[in-house]
Amino acid sequence: MAAPIRQLEVKQRNLTVLLAEVTGVDLARRTIEASSPGVGVRKVPFDYLVVATGMRPSYFGHDEFARYAPSLKNLSDAETIRAKILGAFELAATTEDERERARQMTFVLVGAGPTGVELAASLAHMVKASIILLDGAKRILPTFSEAVSRRVARRLEKLGVRVVTDVKVETVDDKGVTAGGNRIPSATVLWTAGVAARRFPRCWVPVPTAWGGRSLTRS
């Protein structure tokens, strides 16, 4: 569910929401320059500045995968994924080619973190299909305890999800995925692995960045 941020104003009396595009930051004067529709450019003072530009999917140096493997980070992504899934059902129902039907009914999820695990389980509850969850780590949910990882893996397998770990995705195209040297024919590949910080103009806040685009800051 997505809720308008202005709903926060109802409960937070000391909060002001402004629709504007930040065009500059003056750290010395502690102001930002913001261009607001219908108002123009204005200076907004601050005591503390939090730059929270969100995140974007990380394809780990293989941005070409994005064309065939959409991620799930916003409402637009969700609509794209829904259209791919429904389209696969329609094509599977109309084709007379058994191999093509099997390809249409094979869903591959790349990344067995919380997003991948939740999406795989949701698909398994909704449809009878071949659902394959891939990850390059030794186990799913690698940031969780091993006990939780084992328990969730068993649950996914009971739901019919095929869990494949310790494999790296080598190629993704319109016909499927190659992972760990094995080809998996699939019409629906979903990217649920990795995120990176959204880029923002370095002229705003010229700070060095670390892995994943994160800004290095000091307290």
Phi, psi and omega in degrees: 000134178248128182243145177298139181295337181293344175299335180294332182297334182296321183262333182254097184291337181266017182249134175236131179254131181229124175277110184199161174253122178285124182247353179188155179228129177247098183291327182294318181268356181055055176221155170242153176256122185232135178256115184249135180303130178081350182244322183097198182276136179219155177265130179241116181284156177213154171266317177229138180245122176249116178264101183241080184271008177083197183226166178224158179293145176250123177260017174052049177085001180240063181297342178294341178294333186301330180298327185249346184229087181294152178264179180231083183234346180208180183295323179297319177299317181299320179293321178297316181295318178300317180296321179295318181294312180295323178296322178296320178298315182297315181292325178294327181284335186260336183286149176257000179269114184297323179293319179292323177298318179295322179294318179295329183262021174247121182247123181248126177248124181259110180118113184253042170276194181304318181295313181296318180296314181295317181292321178298316179295320179297317178297318181297326178288331186270323189226157171262103183206174175271113182245121183241126180250117184252147174204146180278347179281171181289337181210164177285161182047057185295340179274355178260172179294157180296326179297316178295318180300314180295319182296316180292322179299317179296320180295318179297318180296324176295329179281351179099008179277130176270116182261124180234115181247171178061037176228144178253137177283126183259321178217150172222127177217190185287354180253348180151208187227146168245121182222129181060029180084357181254137180269131178239105177294128181200140177267346182228104177247127182242135183262110180238030183239127168077141175224158175221155178294144176293142180286143171224155185305126181295339179292339177293296183230093186286075179245151178291156180243155179250193180303139178079010179081008181288143180276137176272120183234166177236146179279000000 
